[in-house]
């Protein structure tokens, strides 16, 4: 699958088979995430790979929009490490780029995944902080449940001409 095909056909997948994901595949996902650009190349991210069924089943109790974690064989918690920042405050963009790479890699590898937001919702941040023993300088940004898809989601054309301007806002191309 080439990059443009992956971008245009990737969809959020919330239903998974019970097939486990091989350690080599997990490493490929993480390698893709870590290949994302970051401000001043600081790479202020850290990843927690979660495959413990009890931990996955508890996630929706403190992150209500992550109910699909209950049937995912794996989830990856993407966190910003503020102690690694060279450009303060940019950890959010950096980790977001890592998540997008992770989602595209999952799709290219035949997996399904979905980005569930954590930061800046304080109740969710605190839930993950407590559940995964995160120190103050590690801030959970998003959780990505991953698995082999048990649902199909076709491509959609999301291009909207009305959202494109030329040289200044309000001036159409």
HELIX and SHEET records of a PDB file:
HELIX    1   1 UNK A    3  UNK A    9  1                                   7    
HELIX    2   2 UNK A   23  UNK A   33  1                                  11    
HELIX    3   3 UNK A   39  UNK A   41  5                                   3    
HELIX    4   4 UNK A   53  UNK A   62  1                                  10    
HELIX    5   5 UNK A   64  UNK A   71  5                                   8    
HELIX    6   6 UNK A   82  UNK A   84  5                                   3    
HELIX    7   7 UNK A   91  UNK A  108  1                                  18    
HELIX    8   8 UNK A  122  UNK A  131  1                                  10    
HELIX    9   9 UNK A  161  UNK A  163  5                                   3    
SHEET    1   A 4 UNK A  45  UNK A  50  0                                        
SHEET    2   A 4 UNK A  74  UNK A  81 -1                                        
SHEET    3   A 4 UNK A 138  UNK A 147 -1                                        
SHEET    4   A 4 UNK A 112  UNK A 117 -1                                        
END                                                                             
